[in-house]
Amino acid sequence: MTTTPLHQQVPVPDSAGQFPPVPDTVANLLAVTESLTATRMTVDFRDIACFTGNPGTGKTTAVTLATQQVGGVNWKYCIPPQRATTKGAMLALYESVFGWCGPLTEREATDALAHRLAEGDLGVVIDEVHHVGLLGMQQYRHLWDRTCINGDPFPMLFVGCDVRETLARADEVRTRIARWVLFDRVQHGDDLTTLTRELHPRLAVTPAASLERINDTITEGNVRAWHQFAKHIDYLPSTGEQSTPKRLTSDDVRRLRNLLGAF
């Protein structure tokens, strides 16, 4: 295997390969629980799993929490650039795994990754995997196949939007994904109650019917939008030092709707 000499490569930022921070409060929604189970199975079986759903539904937060709790490997986190070529997809993963970048060819990067990942101590998370499209996902699958042929596969998690749709006509990739975790807008009453109770004390005492209207007309079932909604509550005129929290009023909701631009 030939690779570019290390002296011709330069360090990438310290953030390369590192997971983003998670919110201070994370509700134990069904998808979060399923993510932990799926990640644990992916490590045990050394195969591929996929977390997919609309933007803002909590995929990255869930996978970050899951990898923090599931040991057995050292996780590396990668976000490939938008509309990345297959070479760009591999170089992004190379930088996350090795912490270096340089004038590598796609083959050099792939060979180095296959050799390193076959050692068995690393797992990788490819976030925003829809950036690379079908061709990029095929290349990641080929990389996993190479280590599998040698008897040393590694756990890999895909995270992205519309992944199932992208792979609908690519059975050679889709069938390599052993399990799926689907993230959707918050619709179930229990999930809505669990989420809002974690986000703010005033939401915890607001009637369910009011929360459902907010969910339908302002946050649209988006977990990220609910976090934005909740962090503004402390700045409402009606929020002050009180012995017990009081529910949100219609005026409170109107103010928050205006602040969030949900006209």
C-alpha positions as CSV (number, residue, x, y, z in Angstrom):
1,M,0.0,0.0,0.0
2,T,1.4,3.4,-1.0
3,T,0.3,6.5,0.8
4,T,1.4,10.1,0.7
5,P,4.3,10.6,3.2
6,L,3.2,12.1,6.5
7,H,5.5,15.1,6.1
8,Q,3.4,16.1,3.1
9,Q,0.2,16.1,5.1
10,V,-0.9,18.7,7.6
11,P,-3.1,18.4,10.7
12,V,-6.8,19.1,10.4
13,P,-8.6,21.2,13.1
14,D,-9.0,19.5,16.5
15,S,-12.7,19.3,15.9
16,A,-12.2,16.8,13.0
17,G,-13.6,13.4,14.1
18,Q,-15.3,14.9,17.2
19,F,-19.0,14.8,17.8
20,P,-21.0,18.1,18.2
21,P,-22.3,19.1,21.6
22,V,-25.7,17.9,22.6
23,P,-28.5,20.1,24.1
24,D,-28.6,20.4,27.9
25,T,-31.9,18.6,28.0
26,V,-32.7,15.6,25.8
27,A,-36.1,13.9,26.1
28,N,-36.2,10.1,26.2
29,L,-38.3,9.8,23.0
30,L,-38.9,6.5,21.4
31,A,-36.4,7.2,18.6
32,V,-33.7,8.1,21.2
33,T,-34.2,4.7,22.9
34,E,-34.2,2.9,19.6
35,S,-30.9,4.6,18.6
36,L,-29.2,3.3,21.7
37,T,-30.3,-0.3,21.0
38,A,-29.4,0.0,17.3
39,T,-25.9,1.4,18.1
40,R,-25.2,-1.4,20.6
41,M,-26.2,-4.0,18.0
42,T,-24.1,-2.4,15.4
43,V,-21.0,-2.7,17.6
44,D,-21.9,-6.3,18.6
45,F,-22.4,-7.4,15.0
46,R,-19.8,-5.0,13.4
47,D,-22.2,-4.0,10.6
48,I,-24.1,-0.9,9.3
49,A,-27.1,0.9,10.7
50,C,-28.8,4.1,9.5
51,F,-30.6,6.9,11.3
52,T,-32.8,8.7,8.9
53,G,-35.5,11.4,9.0
54,N,-36.4,15.0,8.4
55,P,-34.0,17.8,9.5
56,G,-34.3,18.9,13.1
57,T,-35.9,15.6,14.3
58,G,-33.0,14.8,16.6
59,K,-30.9,12.3,14.6
60,T,-27.4,13.8,15.4
61,T,-28.3,14.3,19.1
62,A,-29.5,10.7,19.3
63,V,-26.4,9.2,17.7
64,T,-24.1,11.4,19.8
65,L,-25.8,10.2,23.0
66,A,-25.8,6.6,21.8
67,T,-22.1,6.6,21.0
68,Q,-21.3,8.1,24.3
69,Q,-23.1,5.2,26.1
70,V,-22.0,2.3,23.8
71,G,-18.4,1.3,24.3
72,G,-16.3,-1.3,22.6
73,V,-14.9,1.1,20.0
74,N,-13.5,4.6,19.7
75,W,-16.0,6.5,17.6
76,K,-15.0,8.9,14.8
77,Y,-17.5,11.4,13.5
78,C,-17.5,12.7,9.9
79,I,-19.6,15.2,7.9
80,P,-18.7,15.0,4.2
81,P,-19.0,18.2,2.2
82,Q,-22.2,19.0,0.3
83,R,-22.4,17.3,-3.2
84,A,-19.1,15.6,-2.4
85,T,-17.5,13.4,-5.1
86,T,-16.6,9.9,-4.1
87,K,-13.1,11.1,-3.6
88,G,-14.4,13.9,-1.4
89,A,-16.4,11.4,0.6
90,M,-13.3,9.3,1.3
91,L,-11.0,12.2,2.1
92,A,-13.6,13.5,4.6
93,L,-13.6,10.2,6.4
94,Y,-9.8,9.9,6.2
95,E,-9.4,13.3,7.9
96,S,-11.8,12.3,10.7
97,V,-10.0,9.0,11.3
98,F,-6.4,10.0,11.0
99,G,-6.5,13.7,11.9
100,W,-4.5,14.7,8.8
101,C,-5.2,15.9,5.3
102,G,-2.9,16.1,2.3
103,P,-2.6,15.4,-1.5
104,L,-4.0,11.9,-1.4
105,T,-5.7,10.1,-4.2
106,E,-9.0,8.4,-3.6
107,R,-7.4,5.0,-3.8
108,E,-4.7,6.0,-1.3
109,A,-7.3,7.3,1.1
110,T,-9.4,4.2,0.7
111,D,-6.5,1.8,1.2
112,A,-5.3,3.6,4.3
113,L,-8.9,3.6,5.8
114,A,-9.4,-0.1,5.0
115,H,-6.2,-1.0,6.7
116,R,-6.8,1.2,9.8
117,L,-10.5,0.3,10.3
118,A,-9.8,-3.4,10.0
119,E,-7.8,-3.2,13.3
120,G,-11.1,-3.3,15.0
121,D,-10.9,-0.5,17.6
122,L,-12.8,2.2,15.7
123,G,-16.4,2.8,14.7
124,V,-17.4,5.6,12.3
125,V,-20.5,7.9,12.1
126,I,-21.2,9.5,8.7
127,D,-23.5,12.4,9.4
128,E,-25.4,14.3,6.7
129,V,-24.7,11.2,4.5
130,H,-27.2,12.5,2.0
131,H,-24.5,15.0,1.0
132,V,-22.6,12.3,-0.8
133,G,-25.7,10.8,-2.5
134,L,-25.9,7.2,-3.8
135,L,-22.4,7.1,-5.2
136,G,-20.8,8.2,-2.0
137,M,-22.8,5.7,0.1
138,Q,-21.7,3.0,-2.4
139,Q,-18.1,3.9,-1.7
140,Y,-18.6,3.7,2.0
141,R,-20.2,0.4,1.6
142,H,-17.3,-0.9,-0.6
143,L,-15.0,0.2,2.2
144,W,-16.9,-1.8,4.8
145,D,-17.0,-4.8,2.4
146,R,-13.2,-4.7,2.1
147,T,-12.7,-5.0,5.9
148,C,-15.5,-7.7,6.0
149,I,-13.7,-9.8,3.4
150,N,-10.6,-9.8,5.6
151,G,-12.8,-10.9,8.5
152,D,-12.5,-7.6,10.5
153,P,-15.5,-5.4,9.7
154,F,-16.1,-2.2,11.7
155,P,-19.4,-0.7,13.0
156,M,-20.6,2.2,10.7
157,L,-23.6,4.5,11.3
158,F,-25.2,6.5,8.5
159,V,-27.1,9.6,9.6
160,G,-29.1,11.6,7.1
161,C,-32.3,12.8,5.4
162,D,-34.2,10.6,2.9
163,V,-31.6,7.9,2.9
164,R,-34.2,5.2,2.3
165,E,-35.5,7.0,-0.7
166,T,-32.0,7.5,-2.1
167,L,-31.3,3.8,-1.8
168,A,-34.7,2.6,-3.0
169,R,-33.2,1.4,-6.3
170,A,-29.8,0.4,-5.0
171,D,-30.4,-3.0,-3.3
172,E,-26.6,-3.6,-3.3
173,V,-26.3,-0.8,-0.7
174,R,-29.7,-0.9,1.0
175,T,-29.4,-4.6,1.9
176,R,-26.0,-3.9,3.6
177,I,-27.8,-1.7,6.2
178,A,-28.7,-4.1,8.9
179,R,-31.1,-1.9,10.9
180,W,-32.9,1.5,10.6
181,V,-34.0,4.1,13.1
182,L,-36.6,6.4,11.7
183,F,-37.0,9.9,13.0
184,D,-40.3,11.7,12.4
185,R,-42.1,14.8,13.6
186,V,-43.4,14.6,17.1
187,Q,-46.9,13.5,16.8
188,H,-47.6,10.9,19.5
189,G,-49.1,12.4,22.7
190,D,-46.7,10.6,25.0
191,D,-43.7,11.8,23.0
192,L,-45.0,15.4,23.1
193,T,-45.6,15.2,26.8
194,T,-42.1,13.7,27.4
195,L,-40.4,16.3,25.3
196,T,-42.1,19.4,26.7
197,R,-41.7,18.2,30.3
198,E,-38.0,18.0,29.8
199,L,-37.7,21.4,28.1
200,H,-39.2,23.8,30.5
201,P,-41.2,23.8,33.8
202,R,-43.9,26.0,32.3
203,L,-44.4,23.7,29.4
204,A,-44.8,20.8,32.0
205,V,-47.9,22.5,33.4
206,T,-49.4,23.8,30.2
207,P,-52.5,21.8,29.1
208,A,-52.0,19.1,26.5
209,A,-54.5,20.7,24.1
210,S,-52.4,23.9,24.1
211,L,-49.2,22.0,23.5
212,E,-50.8,20.1,20.6
213,R,-51.8,23.5,19.0
214,I,-48.3,24.8,19.4
215,N,-47.0,21.6,17.9
216,D,-49.3,21.9,14.9
217,T,-49.0,25.6,14.2
218,I,-45.6,26.8,15.5
219,T,-43.0,24.0,16.0
220,E,-44.6,21.7,13.4
221,G,-43.4,18.6,15.4
222,N,-39.8,19.5,15.0
223,V,-37.6,18.7,18.0
224,R,-35.1,21.5,17.1
225,A,-37.9,24.0,16.9
226,W,-39.2,22.9,20.3
227,H,-35.8,23.6,21.8
228,Q,-35.9,27.1,20.2
229,F,-39.4,27.7,21.5
230,A,-38.5,26.6,25.1
231,K,-35.4,28.7,25.4
232,H,-37.4,31.9,24.8
233,I,-39.8,31.2,27.6
234,D,-37.6,32.7,30.3
235,Y,-37.7,36.1,28.5
236,L,-41.4,36.4,28.5
237,P,-42.8,39.2,30.7
238,S,-45.0,36.6,32.4
239,T,-42.0,34.5,33.5
240,G,-40.7,35.6,36.8
241,E,-39.6,34.3,40.1
242,Q,-42.5,32.2,41.3
243,S,-42.8,29.4,43.8
244,T,-44.6,27.2,41.2
245,P,-44.4,27.5,37.4
246,K,-47.6,28.7,35.7
247,R,-48.9,27.5,32.3
248,L,-48.3,29.5,29.1
249,T,-51.1,31.9,28.3
250,S,-52.4,32.6,24.8
251,D,-50.6,35.9,24.9
252,D,-47.3,34.1,25.8
253,V,-47.8,31.8,22.8
254,R,-48.5,34.8,20.6
255,R,-45.3,36.5,21.7
256,L,-43.3,33.3,21.1
257,R,-44.9,32.8,17.7
258,N,-43.7,36.3,16.7
259,L,-40.2,35.8,18.0
260,L,-39.9,32.5,16.1
261,G,-41.2,34.0,12.9
262,A,-44.2,31.6,12.7
263,F,-46.6,34.3,11.5
